[in-house]
């Protein structure tokens, strides 16, 4: 039996492993089916991580994390985890190959992924004009026009945020009504930099070697099409958290989750189940920023150390 299992090798999981092993815990294993690094390795440019003044690609940015985080004895098992169950007060980590690992405590850091629209050009220009993070990429469109897609709180809040740097924001939504809170809709509609395009939906993203150049949108009722010349499109049509590993056979979850499937934690990253912690994008109200995920991982590891000490 190991002391601590960390599921997921992104910034949250790696930081948790660093703090746990450097904090003196022996037998800490990080389970990640591929090379550690996480979703951020797909980003083309990172320039807002404190202390790193160079602009780096996500891949280059995460490279030194691996060396540092494995320096103090963290082990990496390159296997996919299918399920986590609880046996008594301890946990069983089920591997996809049929093997299992027993653990006294678990940190969930499996993250999530923004939903995609599945339209032409979306994958081709992902990270080259197609973004799902205004905080990360908004600065690249200073004094330029962009499109925001979506009708929920996130879409409208990010559209408002983008008006701080962009000259104009086209808010494209497939319905006339919005799922966002009425006060958020009111704020967006009162912002002179936001133009509402409803009921429209993007059908194609165009571009060249430099990235996105325009987006074709279509009226969902009349089928009328328009082409809008923009260098960037921000997509906020939902987010899927990777909580499959804590789903029981009866469909319920191993710990409390909110209506969107995100794991409910307190400020110490403790879940409703003793010995189970969650960090990064998988948790409720996650800011979905690397620096925040790293902070979550450190917090979860410190709490895991305290929990393991309490078992003695």
C-alpha positions as CSV (number, residue, x, y, z in Angstrom):
1,X,0.0,0.0,0.0
2,X,1.2,3.5,-0.9
3,X,0.7,6.6,1.3
4,X,-0.6,9.0,-1.4
5,X,-1.9,8.6,-4.9
6,X,-2.1,11.6,-7.2
7,X,-4.4,11.2,-10.2
8,X,-3.4,13.5,-13.0
9,X,-0.1,15.1,-14.0
10,X,-0.9,18.7,-14.9
11,X,0.3,21.7,-12.8
12,X,-2.0,20.8,-9.9
13,X,-0.8,17.1,-9.8
14,X,2.8,17.9,-10.2
15,X,2.8,20.6,-7.6
16,X,1.0,18.3,-5.2
17,X,3.7,15.6,-5.8
18,X,6.5,18.2,-5.2
19,X,5.0,19.4,-1.9
20,X,4.1,16.0,-0.6
21,X,7.5,14.4,-1.2
22,X,9.5,17.4,-0.1
23,X,7.2,17.5,3.0
24,X,8.5,14.0,3.9
25,X,5.8,11.6,2.7
26,X,7.2,8.4,1.3
27,X,5.6,6.3,-1.4
28,X,3.9,9.0,-3.3
29,X,2.8,7.9,-6.8
30,X,1.5,10.2,-9.6
31,X,-0.7,8.3,-12.1
32,X,-0.7,9.9,-15.5
33,X,-1.2,7.9,-18.7
34,X,1.2,10.2,-20.7
35,X,4.0,12.4,-20.0
36,X,3.2,14.9,-17.2
37,X,2.4,18.5,-18.1
38,X,-1.4,18.7,-18.6
39,X,-3.6,20.7,-20.8
40,X,-1.4,23.7,-20.7
41,X,1.2,22.0,-22.9
42,X,-1.1,22.7,-25.8
43,X,-0.9,26.5,-25.4
44,X,1.2,28.4,-27.9
45,X,2.3,31.2,-25.5
46,X,2.4,31.8,-21.8
47,X,3.5,35.1,-20.5
48,X,1.6,35.6,-17.2
49,X,3.1,33.1,-14.8
50,X,4.8,35.0,-12.0
51,X,8.6,34.8,-12.0
52,X,8.8,33.6,-15.6
53,X,9.5,36.7,-17.6
54,X,10.2,34.9,-20.9
55,X,7.3,34.1,-23.2
56,X,7.2,30.3,-23.6
57,X,5.1,27.7,-25.3
58,X,3.2,25.5,-22.9
59,X,5.5,22.6,-23.7
60,X,8.7,24.5,-22.9
61,X,7.1,26.0,-19.8
62,X,6.2,22.7,-18.3
63,X,9.5,20.9,-19.1
64,X,11.4,22.0,-16.0
65,X,8.4,21.2,-13.8
66,X,8.9,17.5,-14.3
67,X,12.6,17.5,-13.2
68,X,11.8,19.7,-10.2
69,X,8.7,17.8,-9.1
70,X,10.3,14.3,-9.3
71,X,13.5,15.5,-7.5
72,X,12.3,14.5,-4.0
73,X,11.1,11.0,-4.7
74,X,7.8,11.3,-6.5
75,X,7.1,8.2,-8.7
76,X,5.3,8.3,-12.0
77,X,3.2,5.4,-13.1
78,X,2.3,5.8,-16.8
79,X,-1.0,4.0,-16.6
80,X,-4.6,5.2,-17.2
81,X,-6.9,5.0,-14.1
82,X,-10.4,3.8,-14.7
83,X,-11.9,4.1,-11.2
84,X,-11.2,4.9,-7.6
85,X,-13.1,3.0,-4.9
86,X,-13.0,3.1,-1.1
87,X,-12.3,-0.1,0.9
88,X,-12.8,0.7,4.6
89,X,-10.9,3.9,5.3
90,X,-8.4,3.3,2.4
91,X,-8.7,3.6,-1.4
92,X,-8.3,1.2,-4.3
93,X,-6.9,2.7,-7.5
94,X,-8.1,0.6,-10.5
95,X,-5.8,0.6,-13.5
96,X,-7.1,0.2,-17.1
97,X,-5.0,-3.0,-17.4
98,X,-6.8,-4.7,-14.5
99,X,-4.1,-4.1,-11.9
100,X,-4.9,-2.1,-8.7
101,X,-3.0,0.0,-6.2
102,X,-4.0,0.5,-2.5
103,X,-3.6,4.1,-1.1
104,X,-4.2,5.7,2.2
105,X,-5.0,9.1,0.6
106,X,-5.8,10.4,-2.8
107,X,-5.5,13.8,-4.6
108,X,-7.7,14.2,-7.6
109,X,-6.1,16.4,-10.2
110,X,-7.6,15.1,-13.4
111,X,-8.6,18.5,-14.7
112,X,-11.1,19.0,-17.5
113,X,-11.5,20.3,-21.0
114,X,-13.5,23.1,-22.6
115,X,-16.2,21.9,-24.9
116,X,-15.6,22.4,-28.6
117,X,-18.1,23.4,-31.3
118,X,-16.9,20.9,-33.8
119,X,-17.0,23.3,-36.8
120,X,-14.6,23.6,-39.7
121,X,-11.3,25.4,-38.8
122,X,-11.7,25.0,-35.0
123,X,-9.1,22.4,-34.5
124,X,-6.8,23.8,-37.3
125,X,-6.6,27.2,-35.6
126,X,-6.8,26.0,-32.0
127,X,-4.3,28.1,-30.1
128,X,-3.7,30.3,-33.2
129,X,-6.7,32.5,-32.8
130,X,-9.2,30.1,-31.3
131,X,-9.1,30.3,-27.5
132,X,-11.2,29.3,-24.4
133,X,-9.4,31.7,-22.0
134,X,-9.8,35.4,-22.1
135,X,-7.5,35.9,-19.1
136,X,-4.8,33.9,-20.9
137,X,-5.1,35.3,-24.4
138,X,-7.0,38.5,-24.3
139,X,-3.9,40.7,-24.2
140,X,-2.9,39.4,-27.6
141,X,-5.9,41.2,-29.1
142,X,-5.3,44.6,-27.7
143,X,-7.1,47.2,-29.8
144,X,-8.5,44.5,-32.1
145,X,-12.0,43.1,-32.6
146,X,-12.8,39.6,-31.4
147,X,-15.8,37.2,-31.3
148,X,-17.1,35.5,-28.1
149,X,-19.4,32.5,-28.5
150,X,-21.8,31.4,-25.7
151,X,-24.8,32.5,-23.7
152,X,-23.9,31.5,-20.1
153,X,-22.3,33.5,-17.3
154,X,-18.8,32.6,-18.4
155,X,-19.3,33.8,-21.9
156,X,-20.8,37.1,-20.9
157,X,-18.3,37.8,-18.1
158,X,-15.4,37.0,-20.4
159,X,-16.9,39.3,-23.1
160,X,-17.0,42.1,-20.6
161,X,-13.5,41.4,-19.5
162,X,-12.2,41.5,-23.1
163,X,-13.7,45.0,-23.6
164,X,-10.9,46.2,-21.3
165,X,-8.4,45.6,-24.1
166,X,-10.2,44.9,-27.3
167,X,-11.8,47.6,-29.5
168,X,-14.9,45.6,-30.0
169,X,-16.4,42.3,-28.9
170,X,-19.1,40.5,-31.0
171,X,-21.1,38.2,-28.7
172,X,-22.5,35.4,-30.8
173,X,-25.2,33.2,-29.3
174,X,-27.5,30.6,-31.0
175,X,-30.6,31.8,-29.1
176,X,-32.2,35.2,-28.4
177,X,-32.3,34.4,-24.6
178,X,-29.3,33.9,-22.3
179,X,-28.6,31.4,-19.5
180,X,-26.5,34.0,-17.7
181,X,-27.7,35.8,-14.7
182,X,-30.0,38.8,-15.6
183,X,-27.6,41.3,-13.9
184,X,-24.7,39.9,-16.1
185,X,-26.8,40.2,-19.2
186,X,-27.7,43.8,-18.2
187,X,-24.0,44.7,-17.7
188,X,-23.0,43.2,-21.1
189,X,-25.9,45.0,-22.9
190,X,-24.9,48.3,-21.4
191,X,-21.3,48.0,-22.6
192,X,-20.9,50.0,-25.8
193,X,-18.0,47.8,-27.0
194,X,-20.2,44.6,-27.1
195,X,-22.4,43.9,-30.1
196,X,-24.9,41.1,-29.7
197,X,-25.4,38.8,-32.7
198,X,-28.4,36.5,-32.0
199,X,-29.7,34.0,-32.9
200,X,-26.4,33.2,-34.7
201,X,-24.0,30.3,-34.5
202,X,-20.5,30.0,-36.0
203,X,-20.2,27.5,-38.9
204,X,-16.7,28.0,-40.1
205,X,-13.4,29.6,-38.9
206,X,-11.1,30.8,-41.6
207,X,-7.4,31.7,-41.5
208,X,-4.0,31.6,-42.9
209,X,-0.4,30.8,-41.8
210,X,-0.7,33.7,-39.2
211,X,-3.9,32.4,-37.6
212,X,-7.6,33.2,-37.7
213,X,-8.7,35.9,-40.1
214,X,-12.5,35.6,-40.1
215,X,-15.5,33.7,-38.8
216,X,-18.6,32.8,-40.7
217,X,-21.8,32.8,-38.6
218,X,-25.2,31.6,-39.5
219,X,-28.7,32.7,-38.3
220,X,-30.2,29.7,-36.7
221,X,-33.7,30.6,-37.9
222,X,-33.3,32.2,-41.3
223,X,-30.0,30.4,-42.3
224,X,-28.6,33.8,-43.3
225,X,-24.8,33.9,-43.2
226,X,-22.3,36.7,-42.3
227,X,-18.5,36.7,-42.4
228,X,-16.9,38.8,-39.7
229,X,-13.3,39.8,-40.1
230,X,-11.6,39.1,-36.7
231,X,-8.2,37.7,-35.6
232,X,-9.6,35.9,-32.6
233,X,-12.6,33.8,-31.4
234,X,-13.2,32.9,-27.8
235,X,-15.4,29.8,-27.3
236,X,-17.4,29.4,-24.0
237,X,-20.0,26.7,-24.7
238,X,-19.3,24.5,-21.7
239,X,-16.7,22.7,-19.7
240,X,-16.3,19.0,-19.0
241,X,-14.6,18.0,-15.8
242,X,-12.8,14.6,-15.8
243,X,-14.6,13.0,-12.9
244,X,-15.2,9.6,-14.5
245,X,-12.8,8.0,-12.1
246,X,-14.9,8.8,-9.1
247,X,-18.2,7.6,-10.6
248,X,-19.6,4.5,-8.9
249,X,-21.3,1.6,-10.7
250,X,-24.7,3.0,-9.7
251,X,-24.0,6.3,-11.3
252,X,-23.4,8.3,-8.1
253,X,-20.1,9.9,-7.2
254,X,-17.6,8.9,-4.6
255,X,-17.7,12.4,-3.1
256,X,-20.0,15.5,-3.4
257,X,-20.1,17.2,-6.8
258,X,-22.0,20.3,-7.9
259,X,-24.7,20.4,-10.7
260,X,-22.0,20.8,-13.3
261,X,-20.0,17.8,-12.1
262,X,-17.2,19.7,-10.4
263,X,-15.9,18.3,-7.2
264,X,-17.0,20.3,-4.1
265,X,-14.1,21.2,-1.8
266,X,-13.4,23.5,1.1
267,X,-10.7,26.1,1.1
268,X,-8.2,23.3,2.1
269,X,-9.1,21.2,-1.0
270,X,-10.8,18.6,1.2
271,X,-13.7,16.8,-0.4
272,X,-16.7,15.4,1.5
273,X,-14.9,12.1,1.7
274,X,-12.2,11.7,4.3
275,X,-8.7,11.2,2.8
276,X,-9.8,12.4,-0.7
277,X,-8.7,15.8,-1.9
278,X,-9.2,17.6,-5.2
279,X,-7.1,20.3,-6.9
280,X,-7.1,22.3,-10.1
281,X,-9.7,22.5,-12.8
282,X,-11.7,19.6,-11.4
283,X,-12.8,21.5,-8.3
284,X,-15.7,24.0,-8.0
285,X,-15.1,27.6,-8.8
286,X,-11.7,26.8,-10.4
287,X,-10.2,29.9,-12.1
288,X,-8.6,27.6,-14.7
289,X,-5.2,29.3,-14.5
290,X,-1.9,27.5,-14.1
291,X,-0.8,29.5,-11.1
292,X,-4.1,28.8,-9.3
293,X,-3.9,25.1,-10.1
294,X,-0.4,25.0,-8.7
295,X,-1.6,26.7,-5.6
296,X,-4.4,24.1,-5.3
297,X,-1.9,21.3,-5.6
298,X,0.3,22.7,-2.9
299,X,-2.7,23.2,-0.5
300,X,-4.0,19.7,-1.2
301,X,-0.6,18.2,-0.5
302,X,-0.2,20.0,2.8
303,X,-3.6,18.8,3.9
304,X,-2.8,15.3,2.7
305,X,0.4,15.4,4.9
306,X,-1.7,16.4,7.9
307,X,-4.3,13.7,7.2
308,X,-1.7,11.0,6.9
309,X,0.0,12.1,10.1
310,X,-3.4,11.8,11.9
311,X,-3.6,8.1,10.9
312,X,-0.5,7.3,13.0
